[in-house]
Amino acid sequence: IPSEYGSVYEVQEESESLKKALEINQKDAITGVISYSDVLQPAVSAIATQLDLPGNKIEVTSKSQDKYQQRQAFMAFGMKTPAFAEVSSSHTPDAYQGPFPVVLKPKKGSGGLGIKILQDREELMNHLG
């Protein structure tokens, strides 16, 4: 898409984004890469890294999109963060010994999708069951 700032390219498929960016860069030097979506940040990081452009490193993007790693990083830097634990379907409900209610969130995602509020151990057992 032509613009007053140069050309703007839109790539729909994340899996094709790096390949497409390298092709575009051959004929029209890419000077920046952005995304409107958190979901596409790994692709943005990969392109920026490959083309030596400013942007987050892939490791930073991965950590920022994984809520467990994100909170570990916050704590490592002395930032206050709510108590948290990593729980997966392979854990037994008895593995969690903390207080209830708990907020159960997927490790990845945004917009409140997949969030559950569990009031007691029985709800946790049913959820992990």
C-alpha positions in Angstrom: 0.0 0.0 0.0 1.7 3.2 -1.1 1.8 6.0 1.6 3.6 9.3 2.1 6.1 7.5 4.3 7.0 4.7 1.8 5.3 1.4 1.1 3.2 -0.5 3.7 2.9 -4.2 3.3 0.3 -6.4 5.1 1.0 -10.0 5.7 -2.0 -12.1 6.9 -0.3 -15.4 7.7 2.2 -15.4 10.6 4.0 -18.5 9.3 4.7 -16.7 6.0 5.6 -13.3 7.5 9.4 -13.8 7.8 9.7 -15.3 4.4 7.6 -12.5 2.9 9.5 -9.8 4.7 12.8 -11.2 3.4 11.4 -11.1 -0.2 10.1 -7.6 0.2 13.4 -6.4 1.7 15.2 -7.6 -1.4 13.4 -5.0 -3.6 12.3 -2.4 -1.1 14.4 -2.0 2.1 12.3 -2.5 5.2 13.0 0.2 7.8 10.5 -0.8 10.4 8.0 -3.5 11.4 4.9 -3.2 13.6 1.8 -5.2 14.4 -1.6 -4.2 15.7 -1.9 -7.6 17.5 -0.1 -9.2 20.5 -0.6 -12.5 18.7 1.7 -11.4 15.9 4.5 -10.0 18.1 6.7 -13.1 17.7 6.6 -12.6 13.9 7.4 -8.9 14.4 10.3 -9.8 16.6 11.6 -12.4 14.2 11.5 -10.0 11.3 13.1 -7.2 13.3 15.9 -9.5 14.5 16.5 -11.0 11.0 16.7 -7.5 9.4 18.6 -5.9 12.3 15.8 -3.4 12.9 14.8 -1.9 16.3 12.4 -4.0 18.2 12.0 -6.5 21.0 14.2 -9.6 20.9 12.4 -12.9 20.3 13.2 -14.0 23.9 11.6 -10.8 25.3 8.5 -11.3 23.2 8.2 -14.9 24.3 8.6 -14.0 28.0 6.1 -11.1 27.7 3.5 -13.4 26.2 3.8 -16.2 28.7 2.1 -15.0 31.9 4.1 -17.4 34.2 7.5 -16.3 32.7 6.3 -12.7 32.8 5.6 -12.8 36.5 8.8 -14.5 37.2 10.7 -11.7 35.4 8.7 -9.1 37.3 9.7 -10.7 40.6 13.4 -11.0 39.6 13.4 -7.3 39.1 11.8 -6.6 42.4 8.4 -5.6 41.0 5.3 -6.4 43.1 3.1 -9.0 41.5 0.1 -11.0 42.8 0.9 -14.5 44.1 1.0 -17.0 41.3 1.6 -20.6 40.5 1.9 -22.6 37.3 -0.8 -25.3 37.0 -1.3 -27.7 34.1 -3.7 -30.5 33.4 -1.0 -32.9 34.4 -1.0 -31.5 38.0 -3.3 -33.1 40.6 -5.6 -30.7 42.3 -3.9 -31.5 45.6 -0.7 -29.9 44.2 -2.1 -26.5 44.8 -2.2 -25.7 48.5 -2.9 -22.0 48.3 -6.1 -20.1 49.3 -9.3 -19.8 47.4 -10.9 -18.3 45.4 -8.2 -18.4 42.6 -8.1 -16.8 39.2 -7.1 -19.4 36.6 -5.6 -17.9 33.4 -4.2 -19.5 30.3 -0.4 -18.9 30.1 -0.9 -17.2 26.7 -3.7 -15.0 25.4 -5.4 -11.7 26.0 -8.7 -10.0 26.3 -9.9 -12.1 29.2 -10.3 -15.3 27.1 -10.2 -18.5 29.1 -10.1 -16.9 32.5 -11.9 -18.9 35.2 -12.6 -17.9 38.8 -12.6 -21.1 41.0 -14.1 -20.8 44.4 -12.8 -23.9 46.0 -10.8 -27.1 45.7 -13.8 -29.0 44.2 -14.1 -26.5 41.3 -10.3 -26.9 40.8 -10.6 -30.7 40.8 -13.5 -30.5 38.2 -11.6 -28.1 36.1 -8.3 -30.1 36.1 -10.1 -33.4 36.3 
